[in-house]
Amino acid sequence: MVTRHAAGTLRPRALVAMPDDPQVSLVLSSVHDALSDPHWRRAMEEEYAALLANRKWDLVPRPPGSNVVTGK
């Protein structure tokens, strides 16, 4: 793998619009806003589908007496 630094590309790449939709969404500040934005919604659905397809987690029972830390 060649990093951007090793390749001499020190600046981050510019945002590129999706081929079928020329609009680029801004970074949103709430989950509600993200869920109502079609670009973010599609990105979240694609990421979730990839996690399921790659079997990145398994649902297991909680051990007795353990505390569950939630993720947001």
C-alpha positions as a Markdown table, in Angstrom:
| # | Residue | x | y | z |
|---|---|---|---|---|
| 1 | Met | 0.0 | 0.0 | 0.0 |
| 2 | Val | 1.3 | 3.4 | -0.9 |
| 3 | Thr | 0.2 | 6.2 | 1.4 |
| 4 | Arg | -0.5 | 9.7 | 0.1 |
| 5 | His | 2.6 | 11.0 | 1.9 |
| 6 | Ala | 4.8 | 8.4 | 0.2 |
| 7 | Ala | 3.2 | 9.2 | -3.2 |
| 8 | Gly | 3.7 | 12.9 | -2.7 |
| 9 | Thr | 0.0 | 13.7 | -2.5 |
| 10 | Leu | -0.2 | 15.7 | 0.7 |
| 11 | Arg | -3.5 | 17.5 | 0.2 |
| 12 | Pro | -6.7 | 15.5 | 0.7 |
| 13 | Arg | -8.7 | 14.8 | -2.4 |
| 14 | Ala | -11.6 | 17.0 | -3.4 |
| 15 | Leu | -15.1 | 15.8 | -2.8 |
| 16 | Val | -16.4 | 14.0 | -5.9 |
| 17 | Ala | -20.1 | 13.9 | -6.6 |
| 18 | Met | -21.8 | 10.5 | -7.3 |
| 19 | Pro | -22.1 | 9.9 | -11.1 |
| 20 | Asp | -25.9 | 9.7 | -11.0 |
| 21 | Asp | -26.3 | 12.7 | -8.6 |
| 22 | Pro | -24.1 | 15.8 | -8.9 |
| 23 | Gln | -25.0 | 17.1 | -5.4 |
| 24 | Val | -22.6 | 16.5 | -2.5 |
| 25 | Ser | -24.2 | 16.6 | 1.0 |
| 26 | Leu | -22.5 | 18.5 | 3.8 |
| 27 | Val | -21.6 | 16.8 | 7.1 |
| 28 | Leu | -24.7 | 16.9 | 9.2 |
| 29 | Ser | -25.0 | 17.5 | 12.9 |
| 30 | Ser | -27.8 | 15.1 | 13.9 |
| 31 | Val | -29.0 | 11.6 | 13.1 |
| 32 | His | -32.4 | 13.0 | 12.3 |
| 33 | Asp | -30.9 | 15.2 | 9.6 |
| 34 | Ala | -28.7 | 12.4 | 8.2 |
| 35 | Leu | -31.7 | 10.0 | 8.0 |
| 36 | Ser | -33.7 | 12.6 | 6.1 |
| 37 | Asp | -30.9 | 13.3 | 3.6 |
| 38 | Pro | -31.0 | 10.8 | 0.6 |
| 39 | His | -27.3 | 10.9 | 0.1 |
| 40 | Trp | -26.5 | 10.1 | 3.8 |
| 41 | Arg | -29.4 | 7.5 | 3.9 |
| 42 | Arg | -28.0 | 5.7 | 0.9 |
| 43 | Ala | -24.5 | 5.7 | 2.3 |
| 44 | Met | -25.7 | 4.3 | 5.6 |
| 45 | Glu | -27.7 | 1.6 | 3.9 |
| 46 | Glu | -24.7 | 0.6 | 1.7 |
| 47 | Glu | -22.4 | 0.5 | 4.8 |
| 48 | Tyr | -24.8 | -1.6 | 6.8 |
| 49 | Ala | -25.3 | -4.0 | 3.8 |
| 50 | Ala | -21.5 | -4.4 | 3.5 |
| 51 | Leu | -21.2 | -5.2 | 7.2 |
| 52 | Leu | -23.9 | -7.8 | 6.9 |
| 53 | Ala | -22.5 | -9.3 | 3.7 |
| 54 | Asn | -19.0 | -9.5 | 5.2 |
| 55 | Arg | -20.3 | -11.0 | 8.5 |
| 56 | Lys | -18.5 | -8.5 | 10.6 |
| 57 | Trp | -20.5 | -9.3 | 13.8 |
| 58 | Asp | -22.5 | -12.0 | 15.5 |
| 59 | Leu | -25.4 | -11.6 | 17.9 |
| 60 | Val | -24.6 | -13.4 | 21.1 |
| 61 | Pro | -26.4 | -13.6 | 24.4 |
| 62 | Arg | -25.3 | -11.2 | 27.1 |
| 63 | Pro | -23.3 | -12.9 | 29.9 |
| 64 | Pro | -25.2 | -12.9 | 33.2 |
| 65 | Gly | -24.4 | -10.0 | 35.5 |
| 66 | Ser | -22.6 | -8.0 | 32.8 |
| 67 | Asn | -23.2 | -4.3 | 32.0 |
| 68 | Val | -23.9 | -3.4 | 28.4 |
| 69 | Val | -22.3 | -0.3 | 27.0 |
| 70 | Thr | -24.3 | 1.2 | 24.2 |
| 71 | Gly | -22.9 | 2.6 | 21.0 |
| 72 | Lys | -24.2 | 5.7 | 19.3 |
